[in-house]
Amino acid sequence: VCGRAFASLNRLYYHLEVQHGVDADGRAVERGAFACDECGRVYAVRRALKRHRETHRVPSGQCRICGLRVKNLGEHLQLKHRRAGDFDVTPGSFDRLGDLIA
């Protein structure tokens, strides 16, 4: 659709739904206001909300990389350490977060 390339099919499908409003088969996805029942953030497609909800399911604690005590360790790792290459937080890798809590 737009020519972008992705490392995995899952990321491609997510992009198609969020940015272009179609699923993997090219069918229109339901669009609307999907709100997180925990924090109130609103998403245009259900898949984006589902991905966001994962941030509420990760443990809180102290980051072993920088020592900061955080409420949401998964979100902290994604935002603060992924770009620096310290740790790659991707869907499915949350089983390793326990190793990073002090």
Secondary structure, DSSP 8 states (H G I E B T S, - for coil): ------SSHHHHHHHIIIIISB-TTS-B--EEEEE-TTT--EEEEHHHHHHHHGGGSS--EEBTTT--EES-HHHHIIIIITTTTS----TT-GGGGGGGB-
